[in-house]
Every structure is written in structure tokens, then in C-alpha cells.
Amino acid sequence: MSEVILEVDGVIKRFDNFTAVDGVSFQVRAGETVGLLGVNGAGKTTLMNMILGLITPTGGAIRAFGMDLQKNRMEILQRANFCTTYATLPGNVKVRNNLEIFARLYSVPKPKQKVAELLDLLEISKLAEKATGQLSAGESTRVNLAKALLNDPELLLLDEPTASLDPDIADKVRKLVRHVQRERHPAILYTSHNMRDIEEVCDRVLFLHAGKILAAGTPDEITKHFQEDDLEDVFIKIARGGPVTPPKSP
Ligand SMILES: Nc1ncnc2c1ncn2[C@@H]1O[C@H](COP(=O)(O)OP(=O)(O)OP(=O)(O)O)[C@@H](O)[C@H]1O
């Protein structure tokens, strides 16, 4: 089995008296893509933000590359990267310049060449000289994805990377993720409300509900577990408060 890259161990996050993440444990190995699913408010972003070290867990531990996140955040973040619609790049700076600045922050060798390659890979070379703040939501997502790939991360956190993309571009993003999986074998944690994304790119799925992992397995196992036709139906069942344990066999 490949190396464990990310370990989330009994992680809890409370905001005052409200528990947003309630004792979550899982691992992501090198070369594996794990989908984090859940209805609005399930705790996905809170979990991602803890893994990025942006907020501190109330309890439990997060380790990456065998190191404790609290103690080794900078070392870990040099080998990791993320794409989220919530963090935007400086708006008054041109796309190319923004990416080159981030490439230097990540100590990327030959930063100009790397940025040109990623602009080409994401088919956004024509946006290079535009101010980042003037991009459409979909363009901005692709620029954020380019940023996320600058340091060839061994741990990649993708928070709804296809939100706000049209179906054509969303399809290209899924192909790009598969390309990165094949070429570089990172550990990827991927959240999406688009079940097609999850079915196409994820090896395993964690279903988060009210801050707890309700079910874990391959998309196929989860679908069978809930006796539904596909993940979308499982999602709807959970969202509407249907039975969350598998019904007894007849
Ligand atoms: N800073 C905060 N203070 C208080 N409550 C918070 C805070 N951040 C998140 N929450 C609450 O924690 C819960 C989980 O939020 P989170 O953003 O993690 O959900 P999510 O699964 O990412 O949802 P979505 O799919 O809508 O993005 C929500 O009920 C939210 O209101």
C-alpha cells in the first residue's frame, strides 16, 4: 500500500456551543483521491480549513507527511496546495504576475516556465495579461487551480473546483484532475456538490453529516449501502432526513 499522506484523527471543531466537526477520522494515501460529500453546513469547509491550518481544531490531531500540523505547518504547506473559491488571488494584479509571485513563494524552480505550462494546461493563456479581479467566476476558478498546481503538491485540497463552471469547462477540470492523478500521484481531498465529479475522480467517498462521517467507501459501495441507484439519490436521501442506516434485508 502507498504511503499515508494525510491523517485526520478524531478531529473536533466547536464554535461556541455549536459542534461543526464532531470526531472525524480518516486517512488519504499517496495516489488516492477521497471525496468529501455532505449537505450545506455538514462541516466540509470547516474540515478543509483545519487541514490548511487556517483554523485550529478544538480536539483531535491532523498529521501530514507524518508531521503534526500544529507544529510543522510551514513544512507541510510547502508540499501541499489548495483550490477554493473562498480564497481569491489579489484582484489588481495580472493573472501571470499573480501566478509568478505564488510560484516564487513556493520556491518553484523556473517559475516563468512553470506558469506558462500551467496556463497552457488549463487553457487560460489568453487570460494571462488580464487583471485577476476582472475574471468571471469560472475563469477565476481555473486560475486558482493553476495556483494549486504550481508546487506539484503531494497533498492537494480541492474545495468545489467545478462550482460555477459550465459543463464543458467542468469536464475539462475533471480530465485535468485525472491527468494530475496519473502523472504525479498526489493525495487529493475533493469536495463537490456535483456527484458526477465524485463518481469520475474519487476512489473513495466520505459522507459527512452534521459533522460526523456517516458512511465511507467507494462510490459504488456507498450507493449499495443506501440501496439507491447512484450517489445523487443517496445525497438526496440524506439531505431529506431519510433513513441513514441501511434498511434490513427483506
Ligand atoms: N466561524 C464560524 N462560527 C460559527 N459557526 C460556524 C463558523 N464556521 C462555520 N460554522 C458553522 O459550521 C457548520 C459547518 O459549516 P461548513 O462551512 O463547514 O459547512 P459545509 O459542509 O462546507 O457547507 P457548504 O456545502 O454550504 O459549503 C455550519 O452550520 C456553519 O454555520
The ligand as a Tripos MOL2 file, in Angstrom:
@<TRIPOS>MOLECULE
LIG
   31    33     1     0     0
SMALL
NO_CHARGES

@<TRIPOS>ATOM
      1 N1        -16.8570   30.7730   12.2340 N.pl3     1 LIG1
      2 C1        -17.9920   30.1130   12.4970 C.ar      1 LIG1
      3 N2        -18.7430   30.4180   13.5720 N.ar      1 LIG1
      4 C2        -19.8800   29.7500   13.8540 C.ar      1 LIG1
      5 N3        -20.3700   28.7390   13.0960 N.ar      1 LIG1
      6 C3        -19.6610   28.3960   12.0180 C.ar      1 LIG1
      7 C4        -18.4500   29.0560   11.6490 C.ar      1 LIG1
      8 N4        -17.9720   28.4840   10.5060 N.ar      1 LIG1
      9 C5        -18.8480   27.5130   10.1710 C.ar      1 LIG1
     10 N5        -19.8540   27.4650   11.0710 N.ar      1 LIG1
     11 C6        -20.9880   26.5400   11.0590 C.3       1 LIG1
     12 O1        -20.4760   25.2270   10.9760 O.3       1 LIG1
     13 C7        -21.3130   24.4110   10.1470 C.3       1 LIG1
     14 C8        -20.4700   23.7800    9.0550 C.3       1 LIG1
     15 O2        -20.0890   24.7920    8.1250 O.3       1 LIG1
     16 P1        -19.2020   24.4650    6.8480 P.3       1 LIG1
     17 O3        -18.9350   25.7480    6.1570 O.co2     1 LIG1
     18 O4        -18.0510   23.6570    7.2810 O.co2     1 LIG1
     19 O5        -20.2060   23.5640    6.0200 O.3       1 LIG1
     20 P2        -20.0240   22.9610    4.5370 P.3       1 LIG1
     21 O6        -20.2500   21.4930    4.6600 O.co2     1 LIG1
     22 O7        -18.7530   23.4050    3.9420 O.co2     1 LIG1
     23 O8        -21.2600   23.6260    3.8060 O.3       1 LIG1
     24 P3        -21.4520   24.1340    2.2730 P.3       1 LIG1
     25 O9        -21.7400   22.9090    1.4690 O.co2     1 LIG1
     26 O10       -22.6430   25.0210    2.3950 O.co2     1 LIG1
     27 O11       -20.2120   24.8630    1.8470 O.co2     1 LIG1
     28 C9        -22.4230   25.3350    9.6180 C.3       1 LIG1
     29 O12       -23.5870   25.1410   10.4130 O.3       1 LIG1
     30 C10       -21.8590   26.7260    9.8210 C.3       1 LIG1
     31 O13       -22.8940   27.6660   10.0750 O.3       1 LIG1
@<TRIPOS>BOND
     1     1     2 1
     2     2     3 ar
     3     2     7 ar
     4     3     4 ar
     5     4     5 ar
     6     5     6 ar
     7     6     7 ar
     8     6    10 ar
     9     7     8 ar
    10     8     9 ar
    11     9    10 ar
    12    10    11 1
    13    11    12 1
    14    11    30 1
    15    12    13 1
    16    13    14 1
    17    13    28 1
    18    14    15 1
    19    15    16 1
    20    16    17 2
    21    16    18 1
    22    16    19 1
    23    19    20 1
    24    20    21 2
    25    20    22 1
    26    20    23 1
    27    23    24 1
    28    24    25 2
    29    24    26 1
    30    24    27 1
    31    28    29 1
    32    28    30 1
    33    30    31 1
@<TRIPOS>SUBSTRUCTURE
     1 LIG1         1 GROUP 0 **** ****
